[in-house]
Amino acid sequence: MRALVMRLFLLSLLFSRILLFGASASEEFTVIIDPGHGGTHVTGTHLLKSNSSPNNATSPSGLREKDLTLELSREIQSALESEPGTKGAPAIKCILTRTNDWNPDFSERAKVAAEATNPAALVSIHFNTFAHGSALGTVAMIHCKERNPNHEADLRFADGLAASTSGAVRSFLPRSPVMDSINDYHIHDGTGAYLFYQMAKYPQLDAVPKCFLEVEFIDRRDVQKRLLDDRSETFPVIAKAIADYIAGYLREHPPGSVALSPANKDLDY
Ligand SMILES: [Zn+2]
């Protein structure tokens, strides 16, 4: 009998250690950074709402958006992972949806987020063009209210992220404004952004703040000269502003702290 009690005691010790280690590992937040575009071909299909184009914007000197998104995303990853932890706040791990020049379709990008341990935020990094260089500024885009149970939190997250990013961009391009966040209704003739459509399939991502971040319009000579020609100077500053904002947001609003609102999650739109 005594041997049995001792054995049970040792077993319970073992289990409590497993639980303890499990808890400490699972306390780490994962931030998912999605470098927009990539590769040489369109992937996915419009029928499945997974279509991803290899490149959109190109700078006057020929720099491609798909390369800039990966370059900046890598900087954001290293800035996020060197964020100082505060007592009681979990550390941040950052994963990228792609780490080289290929083009995962939007179902593959969403799957990376869905399979992350404790997914806490997702930002899809892009650069913009508009009518031969006639626009300037930083803008974020979120999943529209009608289909998004986390719209209120997404709006707060995206507005703050765009403002913080814009502050860093303006240190090189003082005239660049920050714009109000836009919703994705206008994309694909009202279907919305395919990344949000794909992420909505996973309930564990409902409360994860998520947005696209269009860092700047790159089809302009002033942007080329001040922001892109010396990226070893500019990108770490922009990446740090993005990482500091995300880390601060998660300290204030840890995952699960914001109530979801009822929204149409019917995926047959
Ligand atoms: Zn893009």
Residues whose N, C-alpha, C, O or C-beta is under 5 A from the ligand:
A	BS01	ZN	G36 N56 H126 F127
